Amino acid sequence: MKKKMYFIIFGANGDLTKRKLLPALYNIKNKTQNSPEIIATGRRAYTTKDYINETKEPVSSFLKQDYDKEKTEEFLNAIEYQRI
């Protein structure tokens, strides 16, 4: 049975999120076949689409050998961004 995982990332515009948190959550998704629900929060006035577009390149570069374009797109498109 798959368990639903929920994550809220505070300060999602920061370097730590792009270098460590999102690649780790991507790996969890691919290794366990669980789809974590991710809400990214930050102070910047981004739409979810803006956030995903800004995050795509840094996250892809830190995935190294686990990078798969289709899976990365699918993972990032499941993120919801909320301004706080």
C-alpha distances in whole Angstrom, upper triangle without the diagonal:
4,6,10,13,16,19,23,25,29,32,30,33,34,34,31,29,30,30,27,25,24,24,22,19,20,19,16,15,16,15,11,11,10,13,14,17,20,23,26,29,33,37,37,38,35,33,30,31,34,32,29,33,34,31,30,33,33,29,29,32,30,27,30,28,25,26,26,27,25,22,24,25,22,21,24,24,21,23,25,28,30,33,34
4,7,9,13,16,20,22,26,28,26,29,30,30,28,25,26,27,24,21,20,21,18,16,16,16,13,11,13,12,9,8,6,9,11,13,16,20,23,26,29,33,34,34,32,30,26,28,30,28,26,29,30,27,27,29,29,25,26,29,27,24,27,26,22,23,23,24,22,19,20,22,18,17,20,20,17,19,21,24,26,30,31
4,6,10,13,17,19,23,26,24,27,28,29,26,23,25,25,23,20,19,20,17,14,16,16,12,11,14,14,10,10,7,9,9,11,14,17,20,23,27,30,31,32,30,28,25,27,29,26,25,28,29,26,26,29,28,25,26,29,26,24,27,26,23,24,24,25,23,20,21,22,19,17,20,20,17,18,20,23,24,27,28
4,7,10,13,16,20,23,21,24,25,26,24,21,22,24,21,18,17,18,16,13,15,15,12,11,14,14,11,11,7,7,6,8,11,14,17,20,23,27,28,29,26,25,21,23,26,23,22,25,26,23,24,27,26,23,24,27,25,23,26,26,22,23,23,24,22,19,19,20,17,15,17,17,14,14,16,19,20,24,24
4,7,10,13,16,19,18,21,22,23,20,17,19,20,18,14,14,16,13,10,12,13,10,10,13,14,11,11,8,7,5,6,8,11,14,17,21,24,25,26,24,23,20,22,24,21,20,24,24,21,22,25,23,20,22,25,22,21,24,24,21,22,22,23,21,18,18,19,16,14,15,16,13,13,14,17,18,21,22
4,7,10,13,16,15,19,20,21,19,16,18,20,17,13,13,16,14,11,13,15,12,12,16,17,14,14,11,9,6,5,6,8,11,14,17,21,22,23,21,20,17,20,22,19,18,22,22,19,21,24,22,19,22,24,22,21,25,26,22,23,23,23,22,19,18,19,17,14,15,15,12,11,12,14,15,18,18
4,6,10,13,11,15,16,17,15,12,15,16,14,10,11,14,12,9,12,14,12,12,16,17,16,16,13,11,7,6,5,6,8,11,14,18,19,21,19,19,16,19,20,16,16,20,20,17,18,21,20,17,20,22,20,19,23,24,21,21,22,23,22,19,17,18,17,13,14,15,12,10,11,12,13,16,16
4,6,10,9,13,14,16,14,11,14,16,15,11,11,15,14,12,15,17,15,16,19,20,19,19,16,14,10,8,6,5,6,7,11,14,16,17,16,16,14,17,18,15,15,19,18,16,18,21,19,17,20,23,21,21,24,26,23,23,24,24,24,21,19,19,18,15,14,15,13,10,10,10,10,12,12
4,6,6,9,10,12,11,8,11,13,12,9,9,13,13,11,14,16,16,16,19,21,20,21,18,16,12,11,7,6,5,6,8,12,14,16,15,16,14,17,16,13,14,17,16,14,16,19,17,15,18,20,18,19,22,24,22,22,23,23,23,21,18,19,18,15,14,16,14,10,10,9,10,11,11
4,5,9,9,12,11,9,12,15,14,11,12,16,16,15,17,20,19,20,23,24,24,24,22,19,16,14,11,9,6,5,6,9,12,14,14,16,15,18,17,14,16,18,17,15,18,20,18,17,21,22,20,21,25,27,25,25,26,26,26,24,21,22,22,18,16,18,17,13,12,10,10,10,9
4,6,6,9,9,8,11,13,13,11,12,16,16,16,18,21,21,21,24,26,26,26,24,21,18,17,13,11,8,6,5,8,10,13,13,15,14,17,15,12,14,17,14,13,17,18,16,15,19,20,18,20,24,26,25,24,26,25,26,24,21,21,22,19,17,19,18,14,13,11,11,10,9
4,5,8,8,6,8,11,11,9,9,13,14,13,15,18,18,18,21,23,23,23,21,19,16,14,11,9,5,5,5,9,10,12,11,13,12,14,13,9,11,13,11,10,13,15,13,12,16,17,16,17,21,24,22,21,22,21,22,20,17,18,18,15,13,15,15,11,11,8,10,10,11
4,7,9,7,8,11,12,11,11,14,16,16,17,20,21,21,23,25,26,26,24,21,19,18,14,12,8,8,6,8,8,11,10,12,12,13,11,8,11,12,9,8,12,13,11,12,15,16,15,18,21,24,22,21,23,21,23,21,18,18,20,17,14,16,17,13,13,10,11,10,12
4,6,6,7,9,10,10,11,14,15,16,17,19,20,21,23,25,26,27,25,23,20,19,15,14,11,10,9,11,11,14,14,16,16,17,15,12,13,15,11,10,14,14,11,12,16,15,14,17,20,23,22,21,23,23,24,23,19,20,21,19,16,19,19,15,16,13,14,14,14
4,5,5,6,8,9,10,12,14,15,16,18,20,21,22,24,25,26,25,23,20,20,17,17,13,14,12,14,14,17,16,19,18,19,16,13,14,15,12,10,13,12,9,10,13,13,11,14,17,20,19,19,21,21,23,22,18,19,21,18,16,19,20,17,18,16,17,17,18
4,6,5,6,7,9,10,11,13,14,16,17,19,20,22,23,24,23,21,18,19,15,16,13,13,13,16,16,19,18,20,19,20,18,15,16,17,14,12,14,14,11,10,14,14,11,14,16,19,18,18,21,21,23,21,18,20,21,18,16,19,19,16,18,16,18,18,18
4,6,6,5,6,8,9,10,12,14,15,16,18,20,21,21,20,18,15,15,12,12,9,11,11,14,15,17,16,17,15,17,16,12,12,14,12,9,12,13,10,9,12,13,11,13,16,19,17,17,19,19,21,18,15,17,18,14,13,16,16,13,14,13,15,15,16
4,6,6,6,7,10,11,11,13,15,16,17,19,21,21,20,18,16,17,13,14,11,13,13,16,15,18,16,17,15,16,14,11,11,12,10,7,9,9,6,5,9,10,8,10,13,16,15,14,16,16,18,16,13,14,16,13,11,15,15,13,15,14,16,17,18
4,7,7,7,9,11,12,13,15,16,17,19,21,22,21,20,18,19,16,17,14,16,16,19,19,21,19,21,19,19,18,15,14,15,13,10,11,11,7,6,9,9,6,9,11,14,14,13,16,17,19,17,14,16,18,15,14,18,18,16,18,17,20,21,22
4,6,6,6,9,10,11,12,14,16,16,18,19,19,18,16,17,14,16,14,16,17,20,20,23,21,22,20,21,20,16,16,18,16,12,13,14,10,8,11,11,8,9,12,15,14,14,17,18,20,17,15,17,18,15,14,18,18,16,18,18,20,21,22
4,6,5,6,9,10,11,12,14,15,16,17,16,15,12,13,11,12,11,13,15,18,19,21,19,20,17,19,19,15,14,17,15,12,13,15,12,9,12,13,10,11,14,17,15,15,17,18,19,16,14,16,17,13,12,16,15,13,15,15,17,18,19
4,5,5,6,9,10,10,12,14,15,16,15,13,11,12,9,11,10,13,15,18,18,20,18,18,15,16,16,13,11,14,13,9,10,12,10,7,10,12,9,9,13,15,13,12,14,15,16,13,10,12,13,9,9,12,12,10,13,13,16,18,19
4,5,5,6,9,10,11,12,14,15,15,14,12,14,13,15,14,17,18,22,21,23,21,21,18,18,19,15,13,15,15,11,11,12,10,6,8,9,7,6,9,11,9,9,12,13,15,12,9,12,13,10,10,14,14,13,16,17,20,22,23
4,5,5,6,9,10,10,12,14,13,13,11,14,12,15,14,17,19,23,23,25,23,23,20,21,21,18,16,19,18,14,14,15,13,10,12,13,10,9,12,13,11,12,14,16,17,14,12,15,15,12,13,16,15,14,17,18,21,23,24
4,5,5,6,9,10,10,11,10,9,7,10,9,12,12,16,18,22,22,24,21,21,18,19,20,16,15,18,17,14,14,16,14,11,13,15,12,11,14,15,12,13,14,16,16,12,11,13,13,9,10,13,12,11,14,16,18,21,22
4,5,5,6,9,10,10,10,9,9,11,11,14,14,18,20,23,23,24,22,21,18,18,19,16,14,16,16,13,12,14,13,9,10,13,11,9,12,12,9,10,11,12,12,9,7,10,10,7,9,12,11,11,15,16,20,22,24
4,5,5,6,8,10,10,11,11,14,14,17,17,21,23,26,26,28,25,25,21,22,23,20,17,20,20,16,15,16,15,12,12,14,11,9,11,11,8,10,11,14,14,10,10,13,13,10,12,15,14,15,18,20,23,26,27
4,6,5,6,8,7,8,8,12,12,16,17,20,23,27,27,28,26,25,22,23,24,21,19,21,22,18,17,19,18,14,15,17,15,12,15,15,11,13,14,16,16,12,12,15,14,11,13,16,14,14,18,20,23,25,26
4,6,6,5,5,5,7,10,11,15,16,20,23,27,27,28,25,24,20,21,22,20,17,20,21,17,16,19,18,14,15,18,16,13,16,15,12,13,13,14,13,10,10,13,11,8,11,13,11,13,16,19,22,25,26
4,6,5,8,8,10,14,15,18,20,23,26,29,29,30,27,26,22,22,24,22,19,21,22,19,17,19,18,15,14,17,15,12,14,13,9,11,10,13,12,8,10,13,11,9,13,15,14,15,19,21,25,28,29
4,6,8,10,12,16,17,21,22,25,28,31,32,33,30,29,25,26,27,25,22,24,25,21,20,22,21,17,17,19,17,14,15,14,10,13,13,16,15,12,13,16,15,13,16,18,17,18,22,24,27,30,31
4,5,8,10,14,16,20,21,25,28,31,32,33,30,29,25,26,28,25,23,26,26,23,22,24,23,19,20,22,20,17,19,17,14,16,16,19,17,14,15,18,15,13,17,19,16,18,21,24,26,30,31
4,6,9,13,15,19,21,24,27,31,31,32,29,27,24,24,26,24,21,24,25,22,21,23,23,19,19,22,20,17,20,18,14,16,15,17,15,12,14,16,13,12,15,16,14,16,19,23,25,29,30
4,6,9,12,16,18,22,25,29,29,30,27,25,22,23,25,23,20,23,24,21,21,23,23,19,20,23,21,18,21,20,16,18,17,18,17,13,14,16,13,11,14,15,12,14,17,20,23,26,27
4,6,9,13,15,19,22,26,26,26,23,22,18,19,22,19,17,20,21,18,18,21,21,17,18,21,20,17,21,20,17,17,16,17,15,12,12,13,10,8,11,12,9,11,13,17,19,23,24
4,6,10,12,16,19,23,23,24,21,20,17,18,20,18,16,19,20,17,17,20,20,16,18,21,19,17,21,21,17,18,18,18,17,14,13,14,12,9,11,12,9,9,11,14,17,20,21
4,7,10,13,17,20,21,21,19,17,14,16,18,16,15,18,19,17,17,21,20,17,19,22,21,19,23,24,20,20,20,20,18,15,15,15,12,10,11,11,7,7,8,11,13,17,18
4,6,10,13,17,17,18,16,15,12,14,16,13,12,16,16,14,15,18,17,15,17,20,19,18,22,23,20,19,19,19,18,15,14,14,13,10,9,10,7,5,6,9,11,14,15
4,6,10,13,14,15,13,12,10,13,14,11,12,15,16,14,16,19,18,16,19,21,20,20,24,26,23,22,22,21,21,18,16,16,15,12,11,11,9,6,5,6,7,10,12
4,7,10,11,12,11,11,9,12,12,9,10,13,13,11,14,17,15,14,17,19,18,19,22,25,22,21,22,21,21,19,16,16,16,13,11,12,11,7,6,5,6,8,10
4,7,9,10,10,11,10,13,13,10,12,15,14,13,16,19,17,17,20,22,21,22,25,28,25,24,25,24,24,22,20,19,19,17,14,15,14,10,8,6,5,6,6
4,6,8,9,11,11,14,12,10,13,15,13,13,16,18,17,17,20,22,21,22,26,29,27,25,27,25,26,24,21,21,22,19,16,17,17,13,11,8,7,5,6
4,6,9,11,13,15,13,12,15,17,14,15,19,20,19,20,23,24,24,25,29,32,30,28,30,28,29,28,24,24,25,22,19,20,20,16,14,10,9,5,5
4,6,9,11,13,10,9,13,14,12,13,17,18,17,18,21,23,23,25,28,31,29,27,28,26,27,26,23,22,23,21,18,19,19,16,14,10,9,6,8
4,7,10,11,9,9,13,14,13,14,18,19,19,20,23,24,25,26,30,32,31,28,29,27,27,27,24,22,23,22,18,18,19,16,13,10,9,6,9
4,6,8,5,6,9,10,10,12,14,16,17,17,20,22,22,24,27,29,28,25,25,23,23,23,20,18,19,18,15,14,16,13,11,8,8,7,11
4,5,5,6,9,10,11,12,14,17,18,18,20,22,23,24,27,29,27,25,24,22,22,22,19,17,17,17,13,12,13,11,9,7,8,8,12
4,5,5,6,9,10,11,12,15,16,16,18,20,21,21,24,27,24,22,21,19,19,18,16,13,14,13,10,9,10,8,6,5,7,9,13
4,5,5,6,9,10,11,14,15,15,16,19,20,21,24,26,23,21,20,17,17,17,15,12,13,13,10,8,11,9,9,8,11,13,16
4,6,5,6,9,10,13,14,14,16,18,20,21,23,26,24,21,21,18,19,19,16,14,16,15,11,11,13,11,11,9,11,12,15
4,5,5,6,9,11,12,12,14,16,17,18,21,24,22,19,20,17,18,17,14,13,14,13,9,10,12,9,9,7,10,10,14
4,5,5,6,9,10,10,12,14,15,16,19,21,19,16,16,14,14,14,11,9,11,10,6,7,9,8,9,8,12,14,17
4,6,5,8,10,11,11,14,16,16,19,21,20,16,16,14,15,15,12,10,13,13,9,10,13,11,12,12,15,16,19
4,6,7,8,9,11,13,14,16,18,21,20,17,18,15,17,17,14,13,15,14,11,12,15,13,13,12,15,15,18
4,6,6,6,8,10,11,12,15,18,17,14,15,14,15,15,11,11,13,12,8,11,13,11,12,11,14,15,18
4,6,5,6,9,10,11,13,16,14,11,12,10,12,12,8,8,11,10,7,10,12,11,14,14,17,18,21
4,6,5,6,9,10,12,15,14,11,12,11,14,14,10,11,14,13,11,13,16,15,17,17,20,21,24
4,5,5,6,9,11,14,14,12,14,13,16,15,12,13,16,14,12,15,17,15,17,17,20,20,22
4,5,5,6,9,12,11,9,11,11,13,12,9,11,13,11,9,13,14,13,16,16,19,20,22
4,6,5,7,10,9,6,8,8,11,11,7,10,12,11,10,13,15,15,18,18,22,23,26
4,6,6,10,10,8,11,11,15,14,11,13,16,15,14,17,19,18,21,21,24,25,27
4,5,9,9,9,12,13,16,14,12,14,17,14,14,18,19,18,21,20,24,25,26
4,6,5,5,9,11,13,11,9,13,14,12,13,16,17,17,20,21,24,26,28
4,6,6,10,12,15,14,12,15,17,16,16,20,21,21,24,24,28,29,31
4,6,9,12,14,13,12,16,17,16,17,21,22,22,26,27,30,32,34
4,6,10,12,10,9,13,14,13,15,18,18,19,23,24,27,30,32
4,6,9,8,7,10,12,11,13,15,17,18,21,22,26,28,30
4,6,5,6,9,10,10,12,14,16,17,21,22,26,29,31
4,6,5,6,9,10,11,12,14,16,19,21,25,27,30
4,5,5,6,9,10,11,13,15,18,20,24,27,30
4,5,5,6,9,10,11,13,17,19,23,26,28
4,5,5,6,8,10,11,15,17,20,23,26
4,5,5,6,9,10,13,15,19,22,25
4,6,5,7,9,13,15,19,22,25
4,6,5,7,11,13,17,20,23
4,5,5,9,11,14,17,20
4,5,8,10,14,17,20
4,7,10,13,17,19
4,7,10,13,16
4,7,10,13
4,7,10
4,6
4
